[in-house]
């Protein structure tokens, strides 16, 4: 038989747990697309972008341009120069295992869609000390078989401008320079490719 003081303690613990659950409800499932307009009809800020949602053009924020860096496989690019093209920007670093896992898909998109209007820019933002060395970046880009444009971001200016927090992070930018898609980490390759095709068709 359970003694009365123990029973009262158990009820108190259960009640406290119930209060805790009420304070921290499960997050709602994300919708596939954001609403087509906001209440004040303004563009989203970079901090407000949700991952894995196609952002409607009316509220899509303008993408920041690339900071100064050393360009590999390309002359220096700007979003103004790339106007009229869909741009996929991937923040990566060569020693990152997760970044290496995205490479087969990113390289395949470059081969498949480059002539159809896609430009890929890999922003190499170093994590380890050895990744700051430009010759090492050049060597790794060659060894990994990367043929699309790479720009070094040793001072983290582009990383900060895009409000990035993790490697790898991918943005897809439409032909008018607006961010329409954000994905963090590995995976969602089919969804990202679908976004690329949608924006190429716009």
Number of C-alpha atoms within 10 A of each C-alpha: 3 7 7 9 9 10 11 12 11 12 12 12 12 12 12 12 12 11 11 11 11 10 9 8 8 8 6 6 6 11 10 10 12 15 13 12 16 12 6 6 10 12 17 18 11 17 9 9 18 16 15 19 19 23 24 18 15 15 20 24 21 17 19 16 14 21 19 15 19 16 20 21 15 13 11 15 15 12 19 10 9 17 13 15 20 29 27 24 21 25 28 27 25 20 15 14 12 16 18 15 14 18 16 12 15 21 16 11 19 20 14 11 17 16 9 14 18 26 20 21 22 22 27 27 24 23 15 11 7 12 19 18 12 16 10 13 22 16 10 16 18 13 9 13 11 18 15 18 19 28 25 28 24 21 14 18 15 23 20 12 14 18 11 17 11 11 21 24 21 24 21 27 27 28 19 17 22 24 27 24 24 21 20 18 14 16 13 12 14 10 15 24 16 12 20 23 16 13 19 18 10 8
